[in-house]
């Protein structure tokens, strides 16, 4: 097994606040690695540092042999990313968004056009390919975003909450595709999600982050064994503590709270 | 090279598709030309200045190019806001290519607009001194456009939201316009004002355009172009550097 992502005592501070507090972990080549944590745990900041968007305060990252802080250009050749929030150009068509992405990532034209057709059909946007993205619904934009991220078959694919807001069928559909790509091409997948079932079903290994530190990392089975729980959701709650953070309570947190109240009553 | 082409093409498409933006950015120079040209024309002639439309047109072309160029540069704030900036920043291409393509796209659009304003001004009565000098005038337009797109991009790289935009318009763009000699000759102004005007890149742009369009200028046109080119290169460098340092 070769290590493809190596993170060593990675630190990011904003003033006094330690968003990411000296975390270390490794990801193996071809692995599907889940990166979980409550809102504000520091997941997105970590991904930003791995993908050259933010410079770390301290610590070292190696991505397919390159340090994103030292050789950002080389590191960018190794990965692709589907962002948590929108990153499409609204005033271009779906096809143009795909085409320009493929050109930026230097996918040769015949292969590029073949994959664009395949992917747009896969996310059921082929018949809308010449429509402007600004006319798309939230779910359609999300699907296009994922299709675009899969276009250039990178060595490492970062998926930051890729399936947020999609219906269960579409989520399954997309995960099947991603897992197949990972198997066929040895692609490493690094993802975050709020859907615990998704992580339980797809991840080879999981790291759980909270308050800027990694509180546990292991396979799903080991995590459940160590916490003496029956599913990942319960293990997650046990590891990240039971008190709900009022300051950034949002939809997902509310869902979690309601679920806890429900299971407590039984 | 792909990156330069993609970013250039994108700027062009975005401009051409936004009909409201095109009409809006055409209306302003036209309004200035008609209102000021016909309004101040008689006074200007009485003062012995000759035909005001002839004097005004190169200035209005310069103005319209500057406004659009700065605006397309600062437009990057929206890409930051709507996320497209991230998509380009993680792409495996040098950031210098991304920013250069973007600047080139903005400059192309602004030059195109300058040419259209020139044609429209001919309808309003402007007569260029010689057809053969027009290509040189267009070259100057492109230089002005490149300079101010780079300027706008530099601003857009450090500004994080749209709040500062009014400030830039009122304290940078409008003064540069008024001090450029686009509307009135600067000859008889206080020495102090002329020194300040000497720091205004648009002053050299308008002067160089007058030289090619109406055959009259304050300075040597070669010097004008040399100064424009120098400032452009400097701003291209600064803009690229600031862009390469963007963190999200």
Interface residues (C-beta under 8 A of the other chain):
Chain A: X48 X51 X52 X53 X54 X55 X73 X76 X77 X79 X81 X83 X85 X86 X87 X88 X89 X90 X91 X92 X96 X100 X101 X103 X104 X105 X106
Chain B: X2 X3 X5 X6 X9 X10 X13 X14 X17 X18 X82 X83 X84 X86 X87 X88 X89 X90 X91 X92 X93 X94 X247 X248
